[in-house]
Amino acid sequence: MSSLAGPGPFPGIVDLYTLGGGPSEPRASLLANKGFVVLALAFYRYKDLPKRLGKLDLEYFEEGVRFLLKQPKVSIKSAIM
């Protein structure tokens, strides 16, 4: 797959992949290079987030999705997988 160019809109992805905590910026940059708008969202062991994976606050993830959808280059017709 080649990278997409042009004015967009582009499909958006909230990337929750993490090993050991923080966001996976290298993975997000690989996806962005293929034409996706990517929000790498950490949810534990990063800055002021919980140190251990336990109860998840779904509103936190919803806020990430809302932020991504407000970006002018993001397609609101993106599939959720």
C-alpha positions in Angstrom: 0.0 0.0 0.0 1.4 3.4 -0.9 1.0 6.5 1.2 -2.0 8.7 0.4 -1.5 12.3 -0.7 -3.8 15.2 -1.2 -6.2 17.3 0.8 -8.0 14.5 2.6 -10.1 13.7 4.5 -8.2 10.6 5.6 -9.3 7.7 7.8 -8.6 8.2 11.5 -7.2 5.6 13.9 -7.0 5.7 17.7 -3.9 3.5 18.3 -4.1 1.9 21.7 -1.2 -0.5 21.1 1.2 -0.3 24.0 3.9 -2.5 25.6 4.9 -1.3 29.0 2.8 1.9 29.1 3.1 5.0 26.9 2.1 5.6 23.4 3.6 3.7 20.5 4.8 6.6 18.4 6.9 4.5 16.0 3.9 2.4 15.2 1.7 5.5 14.8 4.2 7.1 12.4 4.2 4.0 10.2 0.4 4.2 10.0 0.5 7.9 9.3 3.0 7.3 6.5 0.3 5.1 4.9 -2.2 7.9 4.8 -4.0 7.6 8.2 -4.4 10.3 10.8 -3.3 8.5 14.0 -3.8 9.4 17.7 -1.4 7.2 19.7 -3.3 7.1 23.0 -1.5 5.9 26.2 -3.7 4.6 28.9 -1.4 3.5 31.7 2.2 3.9 32.9 2.7 7.3 31.2 3.0 10.7 33.0 0.0 11.1 35.3 -1.9 8.0 34.1 -2.4 5.0 36.4 0.8 2.9 37.0 -1.0 -0.4 36.7 -3.6 -1.6 34.2 -6.9 -2.0 36.1 -10.2 -0.3 35.8 -10.5 1.5 32.5 -12.4 4.8 32.3 -14.2 4.6 29.0 -14.8 8.3 29.0 -11.0 8.8 28.6 -11.1 6.8 25.3 -14.3 8.5 24.2 -12.6 11.9 24.7 -9.7 10.7 22.4 -12.1 9.6 19.7 -14.0 13.0 19.9 -10.7 14.8 19.7 -9.7 12.8 16.6 -13.0 13.4 14.9 -12.7 17.2 15.4 -9.6 17.3 13.3 -10.4 18.7 9.8 -8.5 16.1 7.9 -10.2 13.1 9.5 -13.0 11.2 7.8 -16.0 10.6 10.0 -16.9 7.6 7.8 -13.9 5.6 9.1 -14.6 2.1 10.0 -14.3 1.0 13.7 -12.5 -2.3 14.1 
